[in-house]
């Protein structure tokens, strides 16, 4: 009975912990993307006398998006490893090898990796879009003030 409780707890950690963290990472990415786009639309380069101040304001929080894009696959992989460990533990505990149950367990374990990739790919695309916007605004500043 204690083993079953441990397995149920581990499955909940996988489902709510790992998947919840990935959903949170996705929401943060979307929120920061919207916030940055709104800022870029409202930024006035005339309000800045130094290029460095403008660059600091433009790049605020986009490193968070990069970190999410880089780390989401690892969070998903952690969920997959936990899921595979649970599958093997269940196989060892039951003693009988049922191919159907093994395949179901492995398929459910792989959903965490898939979710990690689903979070990472848009985050990297979003980061690239924001970097390009930063470059364009900084170029407009350079042209206007002939700094380069």
Secondary structure, 3 states (H helix, E strand, C coil): CHHHHHHHHHHHHHHHHHHHHHHHHHHHHHHHHHHHHHHHHHCCHHHCCCHHHHHHHHCCCHHHHHHHHHHHHHHHHHHHHHHHHHHHHHHHHHCCCCHHHHHHHHHHHHHHHHHHHHHHHHHHHHHHHHHHHHHHHHHHHHHHHCCC
